[in-house]
Amino acid sequence: MRQLLLLRRSLISVRFSSYSVSPQATISHDEPNSPAFAENVDITIAGGGLVGSAMALAFASSPVFKNHKIVLLESQSKLPQVSKNKPYSNRVFALNAQSISLFEKLGAWDLMKSIQSVIAFDQGHQSENNSLAYIVENDVIQSCLLERLKQFHVEPRLNSKVKHFEYEENSIRIKLQDEKINLRTRLLIAADGYQSSIREMARISTMQWDYNQFGIVATLQLADNMPDNVVAWQRFLPTGPIACLPLSNTHSSLVWTVPKSMHKEIMKLSDEQFVDAINKAFTSDTYKHSGVISITERIRSYWQQVIPASPTVLQYPPVIINVEPRSRAAFPLTLLNANQYVRPRLVLIGDSAHRIHPMAGQGVNMGFCDVLCLFNILEQAVRDGADFSSLIYLVDYERQRQLQCLTRLLSIDSLNRLYSTNFSPVVALRSIGLSFVNEFSPLKKFFEKQAASST
Ligand SMILES: Cc1cc2nc3c(=O)[nH]c(=O)nc-3n(C[C@H](O)[C@H](O)[C@H](O)COP(=O)(O)OP(=O)(O)OC[C@H]3O[C@@H](n4cnc5c(N)ncnc54)[C@H](O)[C@@H]3O)c2cc1C
């Protein structure tokens, strides 16, 4: 109920938002010590994570923005780097077709493939290329984007945390934490993650709730050398989904959603106990409900009289024998959507605009969609000889992204709720629904396509 009220409030504020500048971020004269000198920049991207780095590369590599000064700010002192022999990192992503085509456009995809032998797995129909997803490590994506940026003479400015910004007549003045440099930028793009301080400074409200769940990630070692380890596994347990993404013949990556009350206990398990718990979560019959199974089986037999059964290949989840040292980590899970993605001269992208439950592996893919959408709009503006930082273009970005992101956030949220229960009627309904989808090929393809796209 509370969520419905929040959603209603959120939709109303999106609908009637006036894009005014917040009182905190208006022209301010209360900084007597601020140096008069400011470096002039066309576009400043704050946040050198995956989404911010891709955004910076999109502008830096575009001939249309050739004469524009692009700056990428990152608050941390270093960003991930990879070498060919480094062990797998614990953060990996299933990139969908749109993200891959963005990387191809940015000239980074070949570089990524040269560092890591990326595994492609089919999310949908074999013959349709756009249903293929590729598993790539966070560090590989990040270091390839930065490598490409270097080729266009853009280096992320490390230790550069945006501390404050204020509006000037035709620009935004940014003050950094170290207080040494001021930037005067025509456009500020916030890619500073889900706890975005820029969003806060702009007083942009959010719709958000805590899932009371944690996502536990780890790199897992498989029992056998499995050349056919190309299947992504996900099992829905009442405690939350557990997923395993293939990395190589010998390794897979874990994303395990657990209730907040359980996460500390799981993180404290010894490696052996942790491995046992994962194998059990993938295979145990504890959560099967005999009444539900019999109803589902009966209904399945009715369908088979009208719908020819699809040939089913029996496959089993891989057996895990070990967890890579220090690869276990836990992240709190929340849903968040900013009620506005833009303000004059300010745009939110990636997790600073929206944060989704990781069960469908959509988060970073949605961020890359923001990058593509914003870049296409601003590039067209420059081609038309217009001022790319004008609010007209920014609002166009918001119009395109808000509805798509909100729809995706809420549909994944509903799935998480549907699966996070042991209540028999719900379990029966969802089993029947799933069996129906599984048997009925056009529906199955429809859902698979939905999962493969993140727009
Ligand atoms: C457990 C888990 C599993 C996930 N699995 C998947 C998956 O399989 N597939 C998928 O698509 N997504 C997944 N996600 C989501 C994905 O991790 C995020 O969507 C993605 O990392 C967001 O990237 P970002 O660049 O927007 O933000 P971030 O990665 O948070 O980067 C923000 C950057 O901004 C910097 N910064 C912060 N404040 C400032 C400031 N004031 N000034 C300058 N710099 C600043 C930070 O240091 C950081 O480098 C998962 C998330 C979790 C928690």
The ligand as a Tripos MOL2 file, in Angstrom:
@<TRIPOS>MOLECULE
LIG
   53    58     1     0     0
SMALL
NO_CHARGES

@<TRIPOS>ATOM
      1 C1         24.4660   -7.3770   -6.1550 C.3       1 LIG1
      2 C2         24.2830   -6.6350   -7.4460 C.ar      1 LIG1
      3 C3         24.3360   -7.3300   -8.6480 C.ar      1 LIG1
      4 C4         24.1380   -6.6600   -9.8560 C.ar      1 LIG1
      5 N1         24.1510   -7.3680  -11.0160 N.ar      1 LIG1
      6 C5         23.8970   -6.7430  -12.1830 C.ar      1 LIG1
      7 C6         23.8670   -7.4760  -13.4350 C.ar      1 LIG1
      8 O1         24.0820   -8.6810  -13.5020 O.2       1 LIG1
      9 N2         23.6050   -6.7770  -14.5690 N.ar      1 LIG1
     10 C7         23.3460   -5.4370  -14.5580 C.ar      1 LIG1
     11 O2         23.0800   -4.8560  -15.6280 O.2       1 LIG1
     12 N3         23.3960   -4.7020  -13.4090 N.ar      1 LIG1
     13 C8         23.6450   -5.3310  -12.2350 C.ar      1 LIG1
     14 N4         23.6910   -4.6040  -11.0700 N.ar      1 LIG1
     15 C9         23.5040   -3.1440  -11.1290 C.3       1 LIG1
     16 C10        24.7810   -2.4320  -11.5370 C.3       1 LIG1
     17 O3         25.8320   -2.7950  -10.6620 O.3       1 LIG1
     18 C11        24.5760   -0.9270  -11.5190 C.3       1 LIG1
     19 O4         23.4190   -0.6060  -12.2640 O.3       1 LIG1
     20 C12        25.7420   -0.1780  -12.1400 C.3       1 LIG1
     21 O5         26.9640   -0.5280  -11.5150 O.3       1 LIG1
     22 C13        25.5350    1.3320  -12.0320 C.3       1 LIG1
     23 O6         26.6080    2.0050  -12.6380 O.3       1 LIG1
     24 P1         26.7870    3.6010  -12.4720 P.3       1 LIG1
     25 O7         28.0060    3.9350  -13.2710 O.co2     1 LIG1
     26 O8         25.5020    4.3010  -12.7860 O.co2     1 LIG1
     27 O9         27.0230    3.8510  -10.9180 O.3       1 LIG1
     28 P2         28.2330    3.3820   -9.9810 P.3       1 LIG1
     29 O10        28.7950    2.0950  -10.4250 O.co2     1 LIG1
     30 O11        27.7200    3.4640   -8.5840 O.co2     1 LIG1
     31 O12        29.3670    4.4950  -10.2240 O.3       1 LIG1
     32 C14        29.2850    5.7860   -9.6440 C.3       1 LIG1
     33 C15        30.6830    6.3850   -9.6490 C.3       1 LIG1
     34 O13        30.6010    7.7590   -9.2440 O.3       1 LIG1
     35 C16        31.6330    8.0450   -8.2960 C.3       1 LIG1
     36 N5         31.1340    9.1710   -7.4700 N.ar      1 LIG1
     37 C17        30.2250    9.1120   -6.4650 C.ar      1 LIG1
     38 N6         29.9780   10.3450   -5.9880 N.ar      1 LIG1
     39 C18        30.7380   11.2200   -6.7110 C.ar      1 LIG1
     40 C19        30.9200   12.6420   -6.6970 C.ar      1 LIG1
     41 N7         30.2340   13.4310   -5.8530 N.pl3     1 LIG1
     42 N8         31.8030   13.2090   -7.5670 N.ar      1 LIG1
     43 C20        32.4820   12.4170   -8.4550 C.ar      1 LIG1
     44 N9         32.3540   11.0790   -8.5120 N.ar      1 LIG1
     45 C21        31.4840   10.4720   -7.6730 C.ar      1 LIG1
     46 C22        31.8220    6.7240   -7.5420 C.3       1 LIG1
     47 O14        33.0800    6.6330   -6.9510 O.3       1 LIG1
     48 C23        31.6270    5.7030   -8.6640 C.3       1 LIG1
     49 O15        32.8420    5.4010   -9.3280 O.3       1 LIG1
     50 C24        23.8900   -5.2550   -9.8550 C.ar      1 LIG1
     51 C25        23.8630   -4.5500   -8.6510 C.ar      1 LIG1
     52 C26        24.0420   -5.2290   -7.4470 C.ar      1 LIG1
     53 C27        23.9800   -4.4600   -6.1450 C.3       1 LIG1
@<TRIPOS>BOND
     1     1     2 1
     2     2     3 ar
     3     2    52 ar
     4     3     4 ar
     5     4     5 ar
     6     4    50 ar
     7     5     6 ar
     8     6     7 ar
     9     6    13 1
    10     7     8 2
    11     7     9 ar
    12     9    10 ar
    13    10    11 2
    14    10    12 ar
    15    12    13 ar
    16    13    14 ar
    17    14    15 1
    18    14    50 ar
    19    15    16 1
    20    16    17 1
    21    16    18 1
    22    18    19 1
    23    18    20 1
    24    20    21 1
    25    20    22 1
    26    22    23 1
    27    23    24 1
    28    24    25 2
    29    24    26 1
    30    24    27 1
    31    27    28 1
    32    28    29 2
    33    28    30 1
    34    28    31 1
    35    31    32 1
    36    32    33 1
    37    33    34 1
    38    33    48 1
    39    34    35 1
    40    35    36 1
    41    35    46 1
    42    36    37 ar
    43    36    45 ar
    44    37    38 ar
    45    38    39 ar
    46    39    40 ar
    47    39    45 ar
    48    40    41 1
    49    40    42 ar
    50    42    43 ar
    51    43    44 ar
    52    44    45 ar
    53    46    47 1
    54    46    48 1
    55    48    49 1
    56    50    51 ar
    57    51    52 ar
    58    52    53 1
@<TRIPOS>SUBSTRUCTURE
     1 LIG1         1 GROUP 0 **** ****
